[in-house]
Amino acid sequence: MEHTATGLVGFARALRHSGMACGPTRVQAFLAATEHVGLDDRSAVYWAGRITLCSEPDDVPRYDAAFGCWFGGAALPAESPGRPLPRPARIAALSAADGGDQDGDADKPLAAAASEAEVLRRRDLAELGAAEREHLRRMLAVLRPEPPLRPALRHRRSKRGPLSPRATLRELLRSGGEPLRLQRQKRSRRPRRVVLLIDVSGSMSPYADALMRFAHVVVRRSPASTEVFTLGTRMTRVSRQLRQRDPEAALLAASRAVPDFSGGTRLGETLRVFLDRWGQRGIARGSVVVLFSDGWERGDSAELGDQMRRLRRLARAVIWANPHAGHDGYQPVQSGIVAAMPHVDRMVAGHSLRSLEDVWSWVRRLSQPGMAPEERSVGLGQN
Amino acid sequence: MAVDDTLDMKSPAEVATALDETGYLPDEGIATAAFLAMRMRRPLLCEGEPGTGKTALAQALATALGVDLIRLQCHEGIDAAQALYDWDFPRQLLHLRTLEAASAGEMDADAAESSLYTPRFLLARPLLRALQESPCVLLVDEIDRADDEFEAFLLEVLSEYAVTIPEFGVVRAPQPPIVILTSNRTREVHDALKRRCLYHWLEHPDLEREVAILRRRLPGLEARLAEQVAAAVQRMRQMELLKPPGVAEALDWAQALRALDQNELDTEIAATTLGAVLKYREDVERVRAAGVVAP
């Protein structure tokens, strides 16, 4: 029996190497489960493992593959457990900035005058040099974007507001039934969910690093109410990776998760995948969605229009942050943008630190209750 | 292992048979998941597309075991008072007034107060009821709709199977209830809760099982019609719809066709009854354009 246990633990280790998060408690549960179902039946072992070791649907195909290798007699299992992880590729912008550290300028910007910082805030992110990027990184790190709020279902005590029958009765009980003090209540407030969709295709690559850092700052500020996805040729959810405290580690993990950095754009299709898998189920529902993209659509722009319409119907507000919108003489004429424009509440620039702060102020404004849709459509998106 | 006789099942196959008898047709995965949840005394987290039978599993399990199903429907802003217990203030107040009147003002304050915090005035909500009435099946439905704080609170209850009521003492389940949590993945469930649970991802049933489910749930449904409905629904699931139909929709459709005295699914009748299966105008249009009925 000892021997079998080693085999099973080995299998769990192989799974962990394939990227699944199965810690010791899961492995223990797996061993216990196999005791209950027995080891004779291959499919019973398969299900025992799947039920105890997997924790999300994405785990299932990985589990299936590993199970086939380990128990199906394929060649892989012998070397699989000990094999080191492949070294992840780093984001281009990140390594460029690392190179800049050596030229000695990198420390000075900390002491830079406020006016210089202000200039940097307005500079286009795509035009920054290595040292400026480093400075920008520090400025991003100290941003504290306050999460937008929405009215919650629950009430809390308040000095003013409607009567609270519950609290008043509780108070009455304390005084033996005499109505001494009336208790009042008002709606409490909770963070409204914010969804950041970041286009990481080739044409957006000069902005990708800064945008991901911005996303990290937002996620760190309110992890429970922020979701981040990258769009390119595929859609990837990176919220979990960005929840790490250390920005470098978080960005590295996110870049590892995203398979299509600097690839092509099929905004319409990836947006559809986002809406099918996450958006319609609830993540986009009632939240403020910010789409960072230049709108260079390689795919079908009619599809993009359809999906934007769908998104707008689900979300409380849709903000499009378009780096090109910050440039002089910009006209929204690209086919993708034209198709999406009618379904956007607000088109903003999003090309500099200053404009990112602007994006955030719109997120907060548009999430206020009582803003009618007509009032909301006041940007370039007026139509 | 001290397991109550009513809940003792020897193997996943036995669970499958018991579920089958209630009209729920499980595949091997569901049967094993339910079996392990009972044997290992761990909550079972079921995720999957809407309409794959997550909630129905809990109901079928309760029926199969002959125990009560206690259901806690989660929603945004749910808190401990709605899930665990609350005191019945109006009745407490009335009681106090009665005491006052009966004792003509010579009431012992301590005794009066302690008489207020008794089971008589305790309103047990689903979680407390599940602990008190165990063995039972506790269904925590759509946990992804609740807030993070509630998840943390639930974790506490589910790891101890006991709660402390300050005025009252500890309520501990004589044996842990069988707990089924469901989630539609509108939000990721917290890792800490996932670690505590067994996990099962439910897929839509395959053609054969769906036909069997239709015929089981709608006795007297003609085999040919059941097969046609199941095949059409299976094809719709391949079509990238906004809302792919679940088993519940297939059942609705078959029922609608039966109500119209149809023994066969042809293009015409399919087109007029699509509303029973598809809930989006875009989906209806797409399916009409592609044609769902096998020639």
Interface residues (C-beta under 8 A of the other chain):
Chain A: A21 G23 T25 R26 A29 A32 A33 H36 V37 S43 A44 W47 A48 R50 I51 T52 C54 S55 E56 P57 V60 A152 L153 R154 R166 L169 R170 L172 L173 G176 G177 R190 A224 S239 R240 R272 D276 W278 Q280 R281 G282 I283 R285 R310
Chain B: S11 P12 E28 G29 T32 A33 F35 L36 R39 M40 R42 L44 E47 G48 H75 E76 G77 D79 F89 P90 Q92 L93 L96 R97 E100 L116 D144 R145 D147 D148 N184 R185 T186 R187 E188 D191 K194 R195 L198 Y199 H200 W201 E240 L242 K243
